[in-house]
Amino acid sequence: MKCFRVENGAFYRGNKVIFSEMTFEIDYREILAVLGCNGVGKTTLIQCCMGFLKWKKGQSYLQNQPISLMSSKELFSKIAYIPQAKNLNIGLSVLDMVLLGCNTSIHFCPKKEHIEKAKLTLETLGIFHLHHQTCDCLSGGELQMVAFARALINNPSLVILDEPESNLDFKNQHKILNTLQQLKDNGKSIIINTHYPQNAQKLADKVLIMHRQKPHVLGDKSLINRMQLGRSFEVEEEFFDYLAGV
């Protein structure tokens, strides 16, 4: 049984087709990297996969169950969504922010076991020392790790990330990539929307390159080569010379 799949997914606004004939699947311990130009529909694809937006055609399935038929409680006990961390830059403490990830099982008053679970998650990610700080006092890298902790507290099967490395320096990007590799090694399936081909090359088992008004390209990470990237991103191939060995 595959962890997650999309069959013939399509989405459009009015008469504008954002994407169509979108079909892919990922197994447990697999990472799918989604690449493409700005405005091509990568975030929209993620939102459709999770049910935030309704497919115009097609369907997404989690462990063979149509996501459209799952309750929010069931869905978010199995899927973790990690947005760009700038959305978390508010005055909540780190511990309280992570506890929000339990909102499928608690309402307003977390119990002792939820607090211990949040502390353990922070400790596992190496950021327990931040638990009393407020999120608006953290660096971008620290905020992104807090976003990981909030999403992972329920031990999901599938982790979906929207540009988690954006606006981070190389050290913090490295930490994010290592965290994703550890999640994969621990049995998680991962979908990551990224603007960094080198990060996709490092992590991905499968690659989906989205295009405007052209069929998407799906395959293994051999797709991350100068010729394909130049064609997909509409730049000279030499732009990607920095990708060693590609």
N, C-alpha and C positions, 0 to 999 in steps of 0.2 A: 504493500500500500504506500503510495506516494504521500508525502506530507501535505503538499499544496499543488494545485494546478489551476490553470485558466484555460477554458475551452471557447474558442471563437469569440473572444471578447471584443466589443466595439463601443466607442463612446463618441458622441458628437454634440455640438451646441448649435441649435438651429440647423442650418444647412451645411455647417462646417464640420467635416470629419476630423476628429482629433487623432484617432487611430482605429483600425479595424483588423479583423482576422487575427487577433492576438491569441496565440496558443503557446503555452509552455508549462512545464512542471518541474518541481524540485523534490528531491528525496531528503530523507533525514541525513544530517551531516553534509549538506550541500549549501553552497553559496552561489546565488545568482546576482550578478552585477548588471545594473541597467544604466546604459550610457546614451547620450544624445545631446543635440544642441539645446540651448535655452528655448523654452516655449514649445518643445516638440511633444510634450504631454507626459513626461516622466512622473511628476507628482500626481497628475490626474490618474495615471495608471495605478499608482499605489493606492490612491483613494478609492478607486473602483475595486481593487483586489480586496480591500478591507470592508467594503460596503458603505464607506462614507459617501460615495457617489454610486448611483445605480447604473449598472451596465445598460446600454441601449440594446445590445444584443449579447448573447453568450452568458457565461456564468463562471464564478470562481468556487473552488471546492477546498475545504480544509479537512484532511483525513477522510476523504470521500463524501463529506457532508456539504451540500450547497450552503455557502455562507449566507445567502439571502433568507434561508429558513432557520438560521441560528439566532437565539436570543443574544442580546448584548452581553449579558453575564457569561454565557457559555463561550461566546466568541473571544471576549477579552480575557478569559482565563486561559486561552490557548494561543492567542496572538499578542505580541508586544509591538507597539508602534513607538518608534523613537524619532521625534521631529528634530529640526535644528534647535540647538540648545538656547538660542537667543529668545525663544518663546517662554523660557523658564526664568527669565531674569526679573524675579519679583521678590518681595520681602519675606517670603516663607523661609523657615529654617530648612536645612538640607534634610533633616530627619522627617519633618512634616511633609516635605515635597515627595520623598520616597514613599511615605505612608499613603499618599494619594493613589499610588499604584494598587492599593488593596481595595479600591472602591467597588470592586465586584463582590466583595465579601463583607465589607463594613460600610456603615453609613456616616455617622458623624463622630462617633466615639471609639477610637481604636482600642483594642484589648491588649493586655500585656504580651500575648503571643505574637500579635501583629508588630508591636514595637521591637520585640526581639528578632523577628524575621527581618525587619527593615535594617536593624543594626548588623545582622549577619550578612545581608546583601551588601551593605556598604563596606564591611570588613573584607568580604570576598573580592570586591573590586579595588581594594586598597585605598579607600577614601573615607574610612571611618573617622579619621581625625577632623573631617569637615562637618560632622553631624550637627554641631551646635551653631555653625555659621549660617548666615542668611544667604539665599541664592543671589541676591543683588550685590554681594561683596565678592563673588567668585570670579575667577578667570574663565575665559571661553572653554578651555580644556577641562577645567573642573566642572563647569556647568554641564558639559557633554557627558561626563562620567556620572553625574547625578541623574541625567536623563536615562542613562543605561540602568542605573539602580532602580529607578521608579518603574521602568518597563519590565525588569527581570524579576521583581519581587514575587510574582505569581508563578514563576518557573514555566514560561510559555514554551510551546513546541516550535513556533515560528516567530522570528524577529524581523521586523520590517523597518528599514531606516531610510530617512530622506536627507541625503547629503550630510552625514554626520561629521565629515571632516572640514566642512566649510568654515573659513575664517580661522582655522587653527594652524599653528606653526608646525614644523616638521616633528618636533618632539611629541606634541600632543596627538598629531596624526598617527605617529608610530604607536602610541599607547592605545588609540582607538582600534587600529588594525590588529594589534596583539589581543585585545579584548575580544574582537570578533573571531579571531582564530581559536581562542580558548572556548568560546561559545560553540563553535562548530565541533571542536574536539569533544565537547560534552554532550553532543547529540542534537544540537539545535539546527534548524534550517533557517537560512538567512536570505533576505532580499535587500540589496543595498542600491539605492539611487545615488550615483556619484558622478562628479565632473573630472575625476582623476583616473585616467587610463592606467597609470602605474600602480595605483592601489587595487584596481580591478585585476590587473595582471598578477599581483602578489597573492590575492585572496580567492579569486573566483574559480568555481568549477564550471559554471556556465555564464555566458555573456549574452545579453539582449541589447542590441543597438537600435534605437528608434529613429525614424526619419520622418520628415514632413512630406506628405503626399507620395510616399514610396513605401513598399513593403518593409517591415522591420526585418532585422537579421538576427538569427538565433544560432548559437553554437557554443563551442568550448572557447577557452581563452586564446586559442590561435587566431581568433578574430581581431585580437589587439595587436595589429601590425600597422606599419606606416601607410601602406596602400589603402587598407580598409578604413582606418581612422581619417586619412586625408579625404577620402570619398564621403564618409559619413558626416564629417564636421566642416566640409567645404573649405579646406585649407590645403596649402602645399604639403606634400608628404614630408618635406624636410623639417617642417615644424615639429615633428615627433621624433627627431633624431635623439632627443634626450632619453628616450625609452631604450635603455641598453639592451641589446640582444634582440630587438624587435625587427 
